[in-house]
Amino acid sequence: MKRYRLIKDLPTFKAGDMFYMSKYGDLIYDSGDVGITAYARQALEKFPNILKEWFEEIQEPTDSIHWKPEVGEGYWSYYSDGEIRYLVWSMSPWDIALYKMGMVYRTSGECKKARDRKLAEARLRRTSTFKPDFKNDNGGWVVYYDPREKRLEVQEVYRLEYGEIVRYETEEDAEKSIEENEQDWLIYFGIKERE
């Protein structure tokens, strides 16, 4: 599916708005929920410079988080019980909810990896009850992956919030988590196997 970005304001759309070409050749405004036809195929055929002068084609990312299936197209997702399912996109409320939560995948492999990461995250969150006190420079200790050294390491964080999934009160607690939960950390960081 070709995607386009509007480069100049139009009366009904603003520069930067995103559009896609439907399978019928219509240019559709991508509102996030239901698309709105901006230009019908016939208008684009009669005035081919519309796309050249008012829009720029953007490359479609290949990862699932940037992909939205078209009606009738298959996708993969997982349910709350962890079961992976193949579904067909119909713009149903269920489809849209899964899309908004980032749970629509092109392949079963991507879906399985995302599910496994979510399970690892839940297990890791349960390894600490520490609550950071940023006002007093006590952000605790976090675990991170160093790709150059190819290993899990710990770092003290004083007053910054980076969106870590879990923090530990002491360096020893963080290192203990690596020892006891190494596989979950590697899954969470997307590392296939320790080299």
PyMOL CGO cylinders between C-alpha atoms (Angstrom):
from pymol import cmd
from pymol.cgo import CYLINDER

trace = [
    CYLINDER, 0.00, 0.00, 0.00, 1.49, 3.34, -1.02, 0.3, 1, 1, 1, 1, 1, 1,
    CYLINDER, 1.49, 3.34, -1.02, 1.52, 6.04, 1.63, 0.3, 1, 1, 1, 1, 1, 1,
    CYLINDER, 1.52, 6.04, 1.63, 1.71, 9.81, 1.15, 0.3, 1, 1, 1, 1, 1, 1,
    CYLINDER, 1.71, 9.81, 1.15, 2.31, 12.89, 3.30, 0.3, 1, 1, 1, 1, 1, 1,
    CYLINDER, 2.31, 12.89, 3.30, 0.65, 16.20, 2.42, 0.3, 1, 1, 1, 1, 1, 1,
    CYLINDER, 0.65, 16.20, 2.42, 3.32, 18.88, 1.88, 0.3, 1, 1, 1, 1, 1, 1,
    CYLINDER, 3.32, 18.88, 1.88, 1.06, 21.98, 1.69, 0.3, 1, 1, 1, 1, 1, 1,
    CYLINDER, 1.06, 21.98, 1.69, -2.16, 22.86, 3.49, 0.3, 1, 1, 1, 1, 1, 1,
    CYLINDER, -2.16, 22.86, 3.49, -5.42, 22.20, 1.69, 0.3, 1, 1, 1, 1, 1, 1,
    CYLINDER, -5.42, 22.20, 1.69, -8.78, 23.65, 2.76, 0.3, 1, 1, 1, 1, 1, 1,
    CYLINDER, -8.78, 23.65, 2.76, -9.75, 20.39, 4.50, 0.3, 1, 1, 1, 1, 1, 1,
    CYLINDER, -9.75, 20.39, 4.50, -6.33, 18.87, 5.38, 0.3, 1, 1, 1, 1, 1, 1,
    CYLINDER, -6.33, 18.87, 5.38, -3.13, 20.20, 6.91, 0.3, 1, 1, 1, 1, 1, 1,
    CYLINDER, -3.13, 20.20, 6.91, 0.49, 19.76, 5.80, 0.3, 1, 1, 1, 1, 1, 1,
    CYLINDER, 0.49, 19.76, 5.80, 1.90, 16.64, 7.41, 0.3, 1, 1, 1, 1, 1, 1,
    CYLINDER, 1.90, 16.64, 7.41, -1.37, 14.70, 7.31, 0.3, 1, 1, 1, 1, 1, 1,
    CYLINDER, -1.37, 14.70, 7.31, -0.96, 11.09, 6.20, 0.3, 1, 1, 1, 1, 1, 1,
    CYLINDER, -0.96, 11.09, 6.20, -2.80, 9.39, 3.33, 0.3, 1, 1, 1, 1, 1, 1,
    CYLINDER, -2.80, 9.39, 3.33, -2.76, 6.02, 1.64, 0.3, 1, 1, 1, 1, 1, 1,
    CYLINDER, -2.76, 6.02, 1.64, -3.79, 4.68, -1.74, 0.3, 1, 1, 1, 1, 1, 1,
    CYLINDER, -3.79, 4.68, -1.74, -6.68, 2.23, -1.46, 0.3, 1, 1, 1, 1, 1, 1,
    CYLINDER, -6.68, 2.23, -1.46, -6.78, -0.95, -3.49, 0.3, 1, 1, 1, 1, 1, 1,
    CYLINDER, -6.78, -0.95, -3.49, -9.37, 0.83, -5.69, 0.3, 1, 1, 1, 1, 1, 1,
    CYLINDER, -9.37, 0.83, -5.69, -7.01, 3.72, -6.47, 0.3, 1, 1, 1, 1, 1, 1,
    CYLINDER, -7.01, 3.72, -6.47, -8.59, 6.33, -4.18, 0.3, 1, 1, 1, 1, 1, 1,
    CYLINDER, -8.59, 6.33, -4.18, -6.38, 8.54, -2.01, 0.3, 1, 1, 1, 1, 1, 1,
    CYLINDER, -6.38, 8.54, -2.01, -7.60, 8.08, 1.57, 0.3, 1, 1, 1, 1, 1, 1,
    CYLINDER, -7.60, 8.08, 1.57, -6.91, 10.34, 4.55, 0.3, 1, 1, 1, 1, 1, 1,
    CYLINDER, -6.91, 10.34, 4.55, -5.61, 8.12, 7.37, 0.3, 1, 1, 1, 1, 1, 1,
    CYLINDER, -5.61, 8.12, 7.37, -7.43, 9.43, 10.42, 0.3, 1, 1, 1, 1, 1, 1,
    CYLINDER, -7.43, 9.43, 10.42, -6.41, 6.45, 12.56, 0.3, 1, 1, 1, 1, 1, 1,
    CYLINDER, -6.41, 6.45, 12.56, -9.87, 4.92, 12.70, 0.3, 1, 1, 1, 1, 1, 1,
    CYLINDER, -9.87, 4.92, 12.70, -11.95, 5.19, 9.53, 0.3, 1, 1, 1, 1, 1, 1,
    CYLINDER, -11.95, 5.19, 9.53, -10.32, 6.59, 6.39, 0.3, 1, 1, 1, 1, 1, 1,
    CYLINDER, -10.32, 6.59, 6.39, -11.84, 9.53, 4.52, 0.3, 1, 1, 1, 1, 1, 1,
    CYLINDER, -11.84, 9.53, 4.52, -11.61, 9.69, 0.73, 0.3, 1, 1, 1, 1, 1, 1,
    CYLINDER, -11.61, 9.69, 0.73, -9.59, 12.78, -0.16, 0.3, 1, 1, 1, 1, 1, 1,
    CYLINDER, -9.59, 12.78, -0.16, -9.41, 12.15, -3.93, 0.3, 1, 1, 1, 1, 1, 1,
    CYLINDER, -9.41, 12.15, -3.93, -11.26, 9.51, -5.91, 0.3, 1, 1, 1, 1, 1, 1,
    CYLINDER, -11.26, 9.51, -5.91, -9.35, 7.44, -8.47, 0.3, 1, 1, 1, 1, 1, 1,
    CYLINDER, -9.35, 7.44, -8.47, -11.08, 9.32, -11.30, 0.3, 1, 1, 1, 1, 1, 1,
    CYLINDER, -11.08, 9.32, -11.30, -9.87, 12.71, -9.98, 0.3, 1, 1, 1, 1, 1, 1,
    CYLINDER, -9.87, 12.71, -9.98, -6.31, 11.42, -9.68, 0.3, 1, 1, 1, 1, 1, 1,
    CYLINDER, -6.31, 11.42, -9.68, -6.43, 10.06, -13.24, 0.3, 1, 1, 1, 1, 1, 1,
    CYLINDER, -6.43, 10.06, -13.24, -7.80, 13.35, -14.60, 0.3, 1, 1, 1, 1, 1, 1,
    CYLINDER, -7.80, 13.35, -14.60, -5.32, 15.48, -12.58, 0.3, 1, 1, 1, 1, 1, 1,
    CYLINDER, -5.32, 15.48, -12.58, -2.15, 13.37, -12.16, 0.3, 1, 1, 1, 1, 1, 1,
    CYLINDER, -2.15, 13.37, -12.16, -0.10, 16.32, -10.85, 0.3, 1, 1, 1, 1, 1, 1,
    CYLINDER, -0.10, 16.32, -10.85, -2.08, 16.31, -7.60, 0.3, 1, 1, 1, 1, 1, 1,
    CYLINDER, -2.08, 16.31, -7.60, 0.18, 13.60, -6.16, 0.3, 1, 1, 1, 1, 1, 1,
    CYLINDER, 0.18, 13.60, -6.16, 3.37, 15.20, -7.51, 0.3, 1, 1, 1, 1, 1, 1,
    CYLINDER, 3.37, 15.20, -7.51, 2.68, 18.78, -6.43, 0.3, 1, 1, 1, 1, 1, 1,
    CYLINDER, 2.68, 18.78, -6.43, 0.82, 18.32, -3.15, 0.3, 1, 1, 1, 1, 1, 1,
    CYLINDER, 0.82, 18.32, -3.15, 2.09, 15.04, -1.70, 0.3, 1, 1, 1, 1, 1, 1,
    CYLINDER, 2.09, 15.04, -1.70, 5.32, 13.18, -1.10, 0.3, 1, 1, 1, 1, 1, 1,
    CYLINDER, 5.32, 13.18, -1.10, 5.39, 9.41, -1.21, 0.3, 1, 1, 1, 1, 1, 1,
    CYLINDER, 5.39, 9.41, -1.21, 6.82, 7.88, 1.93, 0.3, 1, 1, 1, 1, 1, 1,
    CYLINDER, 6.82, 7.88, 1.93, 8.40, 4.50, 2.23, 0.3, 1, 1, 1, 1, 1, 1,
    CYLINDER, 8.40, 4.50, 2.23, 6.27, 1.97, 4.03, 0.3, 1, 1, 1, 1, 1, 1,
    CYLINDER, 6.27, 1.97, 4.03, 8.09, 0.68, 7.12, 0.3, 1, 1, 1, 1, 1, 1,
    CYLINDER, 8.09, 0.68, 7.12, 8.26, -3.08, 7.16, 0.3, 1, 1, 1, 1, 1, 1,
    CYLINDER, 8.26, -3.08, 7.16, 7.87, -3.58, 10.91, 0.3, 1, 1, 1, 1, 1, 1,
    CYLINDER, 7.87, -3.58, 10.91, 4.44, -4.40, 12.30, 0.3, 1, 1, 1, 1, 1, 1,
    CYLINDER, 4.44, -4.40, 12.30, 4.04, -1.36, 14.56, 0.3, 1, 1, 1, 1, 1, 1,
    CYLINDER, 4.04, -1.36, 14.56, 3.94, 0.90, 11.48, 0.3, 1, 1, 1, 1, 1, 1,
    CYLINDER, 3.94, 0.90, 11.48, 1.68, -1.42, 9.47, 0.3, 1, 1, 1, 1, 1, 1,
    CYLINDER, 1.68, -1.42, 9.47, -2.10, -1.32, 9.31, 0.3, 1, 1, 1, 1, 1, 1,
    CYLINDER, -2.10, -1.32, 9.31, -3.80, -4.14, 7.40, 0.3, 1, 1, 1, 1, 1, 1,
    CYLINDER, -3.80, -4.14, 7.40, -6.36, -3.43, 4.72, 0.3, 1, 1, 1, 1, 1, 1,
    CYLINDER, -6.36, -3.43, 4.72, -9.86, -4.90, 4.92, 0.3, 1, 1, 1, 1, 1, 1,
    CYLINDER, -9.86, -4.90, 4.92, -9.64, -8.59, 4.06, 0.3, 1, 1, 1, 1, 1, 1,
    CYLINDER, -9.64, -8.59, 4.06, -5.92, -8.83, 4.85, 0.3, 1, 1, 1, 1, 1, 1,
    CYLINDER, -5.92, -8.83, 4.85, -4.74, -11.35, 7.43, 0.3, 1, 1, 1, 1, 1, 1,
    CYLINDER, -4.74, -11.35, 7.43, -2.76, -10.53, 10.56, 0.3, 1, 1, 1, 1, 1, 1,
    CYLINDER, -2.76, -10.53, 10.56, -1.56, -12.19, 13.76, 0.3, 1, 1, 1, 1, 1, 1,
    CYLINDER, -1.56, -12.19, 13.76, -2.29, -11.26, 17.36, 0.3, 1, 1, 1, 1, 1, 1,
    CYLINDER, -2.29, -11.26, 17.36, -2.33, -12.89, 20.78, 0.3, 1, 1, 1, 1, 1, 1,
    CYLINDER, -2.33, -12.89, 20.78, -5.09, -13.13, 23.35, 0.3, 1, 1, 1, 1, 1, 1,
    CYLINDER, -5.09, -13.13, 23.35, -4.92, -12.56, 27.10, 0.3, 1, 1, 1, 1, 1, 1,
    CYLINDER, -4.92, -12.56, 27.10, -4.30, -16.29, 27.60, 0.3, 1, 1, 1, 1, 1, 1,
    CYLINDER, -4.30, -16.29, 27.60, -1.17, -16.01, 25.40, 0.3, 1, 1, 1, 1, 1, 1,
    CYLINDER, -1.17, -16.01, 25.40, -2.63, -17.98, 22.51, 0.3, 1, 1, 1, 1, 1, 1,
    CYLINDER, -2.63, -17.98, 22.51, -1.54, -16.71, 19.09, 0.3, 1, 1, 1, 1, 1, 1,
    CYLINDER, -1.54, -16.71, 19.09, -4.31, -16.36, 16.52, 0.3, 1, 1, 1, 1, 1, 1,
    CYLINDER, -4.31, -16.36, 16.52, -4.54, -15.59, 12.83, 0.3, 1, 1, 1, 1, 1, 1,
    CYLINDER, -4.54, -15.59, 12.83, -7.29, -13.04, 12.13, 0.3, 1, 1, 1, 1, 1, 1,
    CYLINDER, -7.29, -13.04, 12.13, -8.66, -11.21, 9.11, 0.3, 1, 1, 1, 1, 1, 1,
    CYLINDER, -8.66, -11.21, 9.11, -8.89, -7.40, 9.26, 0.3, 1, 1, 1, 1, 1, 1,
    CYLINDER, -8.89, -7.40, 9.26, -12.45, -6.11, 8.90, 0.3, 1, 1, 1, 1, 1, 1,
    CYLINDER, -12.45, -6.11, 8.90, -12.15, -2.72, 10.69, 0.3, 1, 1, 1, 1, 1, 1,
    CYLINDER, -12.15, -2.72, 10.69, -14.18, -4.20, 13.54, 0.3, 1, 1, 1, 1, 1, 1,
    CYLINDER, -14.18, -4.20, 13.54, -13.92, -2.58, 16.98, 0.3, 1, 1, 1, 1, 1, 1,
    CYLINDER, -13.92, -2.58, 16.98, -11.79, -5.60, 18.01, 0.3, 1, 1, 1, 1, 1, 1,
    CYLINDER, -11.79, -5.60, 18.01, -9.37, -5.05, 15.08, 0.3, 1, 1, 1, 1, 1, 1,
    CYLINDER, -9.37, -5.05, 15.08, -9.09, -1.35, 15.84, 0.3, 1, 1, 1, 1, 1, 1,
    CYLINDER, -9.09, -1.35, 15.84, -8.51, -1.95, 19.57, 0.3, 1, 1, 1, 1, 1, 1,
    CYLINDER, -8.51, -1.95, 19.57, -5.71, -4.45, 18.84, 0.3, 1, 1, 1, 1, 1, 1,
    CYLINDER, -5.71, -4.45, 18.84, -4.16, -1.99, 16.38, 0.3, 1, 1, 1, 1, 1, 1,
    CYLINDER, -4.16, -1.99, 16.38, -4.26, 0.89, 18.88, 0.3, 1, 1, 1, 1, 1, 1,
    CYLINDER, -4.26, 0.89, 18.88, -2.56, -1.31, 21.49, 0.3, 1, 1, 1, 1, 1, 1,
    CYLINDER, -2.56, -1.31, 21.49, 0.18, -2.29, 19.04, 0.3, 1, 1, 1, 1, 1, 1,
    CYLINDER, 0.18, -2.29, 19.04, -0.91, -5.93, 18.93, 0.3, 1, 1, 1, 1, 1, 1,
    CYLINDER, -0.91, -5.93, 18.93, -1.28, -6.42, 15.15, 0.3, 1, 1, 1, 1, 1, 1,
    CYLINDER, -1.28, -6.42, 15.15, 1.57, -8.36, 13.52, 0.3, 1, 1, 1, 1, 1, 1,
    CYLINDER, 1.57, -8.36, 13.52, 2.43, -9.31, 9.95, 0.3, 1, 1, 1, 1, 1, 1,
    CYLINDER, 2.43, -9.31, 9.95, 3.83, -12.73, 10.87, 0.3, 1, 1, 1, 1, 1, 1,
    CYLINDER, 3.83, -12.73, 10.87, 3.30, -15.37, 13.53, 0.3, 1, 1, 1, 1, 1, 1,
    CYLINDER, 3.30, -15.37, 13.53, 7.02, -15.08, 14.38, 0.3, 1, 1, 1, 1, 1, 1,
    CYLINDER, 7.02, -15.08, 14.38, 6.73, -11.36, 15.17, 0.3, 1, 1, 1, 1, 1, 1,
    CYLINDER, 6.73, -11.36, 15.17, 3.61, -12.06, 17.19, 0.3, 1, 1, 1, 1, 1, 1,
    CYLINDER, 3.61, -12.06, 17.19, 5.28, -14.83, 19.21, 0.3, 1, 1, 1, 1, 1, 1,
    CYLINDER, 5.28, -14.83, 19.21, 8.30, -12.61, 19.93, 0.3, 1, 1, 1, 1, 1, 1,
    CYLINDER, 8.30, -12.61, 19.93, 6.03, -9.77, 21.15, 0.3, 1, 1, 1, 1, 1, 1,
    CYLINDER, 6.03, -9.77, 21.15, 4.00, -12.14, 23.32, 0.3, 1, 1, 1, 1, 1, 1,
    CYLINDER, 4.00, -12.14, 23.32, 7.15, -13.65, 24.84, 0.3, 1, 1, 1, 1, 1, 1,
    CYLINDER, 7.15, -13.65, 24.84, 8.52, -10.16, 25.55, 0.3, 1, 1, 1, 1, 1, 1,
    CYLINDER, 8.52, -10.16, 25.55, 5.26, -9.17, 27.27, 0.3, 1, 1, 1, 1, 1, 1,
    CYLINDER, 5.26, -9.17, 27.27, 5.39, -12.30, 29.45, 0.3, 1, 1, 1, 1, 1, 1,
    CYLINDER, 5.39, -12.30, 29.45, 9.05, -11.64, 30.32, 0.3, 1, 1, 1, 1, 1, 1,
    CYLINDER, 9.05, -11.64, 30.32, 8.19, -8.03, 31.21, 0.3, 1, 1, 1, 1, 1, 1,
    CYLINDER, 8.19, -8.03, 31.21, 5.43, -9.19, 33.58, 0.3, 1, 1, 1, 1, 1, 1,
    CYLINDER, 5.43, -9.19, 33.58, 7.79, -11.63, 35.31, 0.3, 1, 1, 1, 1, 1, 1,
    CYLINDER, 7.79, -11.63, 35.31, 10.51, -8.97, 35.63, 0.3, 1, 1, 1, 1, 1, 1,
    CYLINDER, 10.51, -8.97, 35.63, 8.13, -6.37, 37.07, 0.3, 1, 1, 1, 1, 1, 1,
    CYLINDER, 8.13, -6.37, 37.07, 7.34, -8.84, 39.86, 0.3, 1, 1, 1, 1, 1, 1,
    CYLINDER, 7.34, -8.84, 39.86, 11.01, -9.00, 40.94, 0.3, 1, 1, 1, 1, 1, 1,
    CYLINDER, 11.01, -9.00, 40.94, 11.00, -5.63, 42.74, 0.3, 1, 1, 1, 1, 1, 1,
    CYLINDER, 11.00, -5.63, 42.74, 8.69, -3.50, 44.84, 0.3, 1, 1, 1, 1, 1, 1,
    CYLINDER, 8.69, -3.50, 44.84, 11.09, -0.53, 45.00, 0.3, 1, 1, 1, 1, 1, 1,
    CYLINDER, 11.09, -0.53, 45.00, 9.51, 2.87, 44.38, 0.3, 1, 1, 1, 1, 1, 1,
    CYLINDER, 9.51, 2.87, 44.38, 11.93, 5.60, 43.24, 0.3, 1, 1, 1, 1, 1, 1,
    CYLINDER, 11.93, 5.60, 43.24, 12.18, 8.89, 45.14, 0.3, 1, 1, 1, 1, 1, 1,
    CYLINDER, 12.18, 8.89, 45.14, 13.32, 11.30, 42.43, 0.3, 1, 1, 1, 1, 1, 1,
    CYLINDER, 13.32, 11.30, 42.43, 12.99, 14.40, 44.62, 0.3, 1, 1, 1, 1, 1, 1,
    CYLINDER, 12.99, 14.40, 44.62, 15.76, 13.02, 46.82, 0.3, 1, 1, 1, 1, 1, 1,
    CYLINDER, 15.76, 13.02, 46.82, 17.94, 11.71, 43.95, 0.3, 1, 1, 1, 1, 1, 1,
    CYLINDER, 17.94, 11.71, 43.95, 17.08, 8.09, 44.68, 0.3, 1, 1, 1, 1, 1, 1,
    CYLINDER, 17.08, 8.09, 44.68, 16.01, 6.61, 41.36, 0.3, 1, 1, 1, 1, 1, 1,
    CYLINDER, 16.01, 6.61, 41.36, 17.42, 3.21, 42.28, 0.3, 1, 1, 1, 1, 1, 1,
    CYLINDER, 17.42, 3.21, 42.28, 19.23, 0.77, 40.02, 0.3, 1, 1, 1, 1, 1, 1,
    CYLINDER, 19.23, 0.77, 40.02, 18.21, -0.47, 36.57, 0.3, 1, 1, 1, 1, 1, 1,
    CYLINDER, 18.21, -0.47, 36.57, 19.25, -3.31, 34.29, 0.3, 1, 1, 1, 1, 1, 1,
    CYLINDER, 19.25, -3.31, 34.29, 20.30, -2.59, 30.71, 0.3, 1, 1, 1, 1, 1, 1,
    CYLINDER, 20.30, -2.59, 30.71, 21.92, -4.44, 27.81, 0.3, 1, 1, 1, 1, 1, 1,
    CYLINDER, 21.92, -4.44, 27.81, 25.29, -3.26, 26.45, 0.3, 1, 1, 1, 1, 1, 1,
    CYLINDER, 25.29, -3.26, 26.45, 25.47, -4.33, 22.77, 0.3, 1, 1, 1, 1, 1, 1,
    CYLINDER, 25.47, -4.33, 22.77, 29.21, -3.60, 22.49, 0.3, 1, 1, 1, 1, 1, 1,
    CYLINDER, 29.21, -3.60, 22.49, 30.08, -5.78, 25.45, 0.3, 1, 1, 1, 1, 1, 1,
    CYLINDER, 30.08, -5.78, 25.45, 27.20, -8.16, 24.69, 0.3, 1, 1, 1, 1, 1, 1,
    CYLINDER, 27.20, -8.16, 24.69, 26.12, -8.41, 28.30, 0.3, 1, 1, 1, 1, 1, 1,
    CYLINDER, 26.12, -8.41, 28.30, 23.54, -7.29, 30.83, 0.3, 1, 1, 1, 1, 1, 1,
    CYLINDER, 23.54, -7.29, 30.83, 24.73, -4.61, 33.24, 0.3, 1, 1, 1, 1, 1, 1,
    CYLINDER, 24.73, -4.61, 33.24, 23.34, -2.41, 36.01, 0.3, 1, 1, 1, 1, 1, 1,
    CYLINDER, 23.34, -2.41, 36.01, 23.35, 1.36, 36.41, 0.3, 1, 1, 1, 1, 1, 1,
    CYLINDER, 23.35, 1.36, 36.41, 22.41, 3.67, 39.26, 0.3, 1, 1, 1, 1, 1, 1,
    CYLINDER, 22.41, 3.67, 39.26, 19.84, 6.28, 38.27, 0.3, 1, 1, 1, 1, 1, 1,
    CYLINDER, 19.84, 6.28, 38.27, 19.44, 9.31, 40.51, 0.3, 1, 1, 1, 1, 1, 1,
    CYLINDER, 19.44, 9.31, 40.51, 16.64, 11.57, 39.29, 0.3, 1, 1, 1, 1, 1, 1,
    CYLINDER, 16.64, 11.57, 39.29, 15.94, 10.62, 35.70, 0.3, 1, 1, 1, 1, 1, 1,
    CYLINDER, 15.94, 10.62, 35.70, 13.05, 8.58, 34.32, 0.3, 1, 1, 1, 1, 1, 1,
    CYLINDER, 13.05, 8.58, 34.32, 13.90, 6.68, 31.14, 0.3, 1, 1, 1, 1, 1, 1,
    CYLINDER, 13.90, 6.68, 31.14, 10.84, 4.45, 31.16, 0.3, 1, 1, 1, 1, 1, 1,
    CYLINDER, 10.84, 4.45, 31.16, 12.55, 1.42, 32.67, 0.3, 1, 1, 1, 1, 1, 1,
    CYLINDER, 12.55, 1.42, 32.67, 10.22, -1.44, 33.39, 0.3, 1, 1, 1, 1, 1, 1,
    CYLINDER, 10.22, -1.44, 33.39, 11.61, -2.13, 36.86, 0.3, 1, 1, 1, 1, 1, 1,
    CYLINDER, 11.61, -2.13, 36.86, 13.98, -0.48, 39.34, 0.3, 1, 1, 1, 1, 1, 1,
    CYLINDER, 13.98, -0.48, 39.34, 15.86, -1.99, 42.26, 0.3, 1, 1, 1, 1, 1, 1,
    CYLINDER, 15.86, -1.99, 42.26, 16.78, -0.44, 45.58, 0.3, 1, 1, 1, 1, 1, 1,
    CYLINDER, 16.78, -0.44, 45.58, 20.43, -1.56, 45.53, 0.3, 1, 1, 1, 1, 1, 1,
    CYLINDER, 20.43, -1.56, 45.53, 23.10, -2.58, 43.05, 0.3, 1, 1, 1, 1, 1, 1,
    CYLINDER, 23.10, -2.58, 43.05, 23.10, -6.04, 44.64, 0.3, 1, 1, 1, 1, 1, 1,
    CYLINDER, 23.10, -6.04, 44.64, 19.35, -6.41, 44.05, 0.3, 1, 1, 1, 1, 1, 1,
    CYLINDER, 19.35, -6.41, 44.05, 19.76, -5.46, 40.37, 0.3, 1, 1, 1, 1, 1, 1,
    CYLINDER, 19.76, -5.46, 40.37, 22.67, -7.89, 39.91, 0.3, 1, 1, 1, 1, 1, 1,
    CYLINDER, 22.67, -7.89, 39.91, 20.69, -10.63, 41.66, 0.3, 1, 1, 1, 1, 1, 1,
    CYLINDER, 20.69, -10.63, 41.66, 17.87, -10.04, 39.17, 0.3, 1, 1, 1, 1, 1, 1,
    CYLINDER, 17.87, -10.04, 39.17, 20.30, -10.59, 36.30, 0.3, 1, 1, 1, 1, 1, 1,
    CYLINDER, 20.30, -10.59, 36.30, 21.51, -13.86, 37.88, 0.3, 1, 1, 1, 1, 1, 1,
    CYLINDER, 21.51, -13.86, 37.88, 18.02, -15.17, 38.59, 0.3, 1, 1, 1, 1, 1, 1,
    CYLINDER, 18.02, -15.17, 38.59, 16.22, -13.81, 35.51, 0.3, 1, 1, 1, 1, 1, 1,
    CYLINDER, 16.22, -13.81, 35.51, 18.87, -13.63, 32.81, 0.3, 1, 1, 1, 1, 1, 1,
    CYLINDER, 18.87, -13.63, 32.81, 16.73, -15.33, 30.16, 0.3, 1, 1, 1, 1, 1, 1,
    CYLINDER, 16.73, -15.33, 30.16, 13.79, -12.99, 30.78, 0.3, 1, 1, 1, 1, 1, 1,
    CYLINDER, 13.79, -12.99, 30.78, 16.08, -9.95, 30.53, 0.3, 1, 1, 1, 1, 1, 1,
    CYLINDER, 16.08, -9.95, 30.53, 17.52, -11.21, 27.24, 0.3, 1, 1, 1, 1, 1, 1,
    CYLINDER, 17.52, -11.21, 27.24, 14.01, -11.83, 25.89, 0.3, 1, 1, 1, 1, 1, 1,
    CYLINDER, 14.01, -11.83, 25.89, 12.89, -8.39, 27.03, 0.3, 1, 1, 1, 1, 1, 1,
    CYLINDER, 12.89, -8.39, 27.03, 15.83, -6.68, 25.30, 0.3, 1, 1, 1, 1, 1, 1,
    CYLINDER, 15.83, -6.68, 25.30, 15.33, -8.77, 22.15, 0.3, 1, 1, 1, 1, 1, 1,
    CYLINDER, 15.33, -8.77, 22.15, 18.62, -10.66, 22.43, 0.3, 1, 1, 1, 1, 1, 1,
    CYLINDER, 18.62, -10.66, 22.43, 18.23, -14.10, 20.86, 0.3, 1, 1, 1, 1, 1, 1,
    CYLINDER, 18.23, -14.10, 20.86, 21.04, -15.75, 22.76, 0.3, 1, 1, 1, 1, 1, 1,
    CYLINDER, 21.04, -15.75, 22.76, 24.04, -14.74, 24.75, 0.3, 1, 1, 1, 1, 1, 1,
    CYLINDER, 24.04, -14.74, 24.75, 27.13, -14.75, 22.55, 0.3, 1, 1, 1, 1, 1, 1,
]
cmd.load_cgo(trace, "trace")
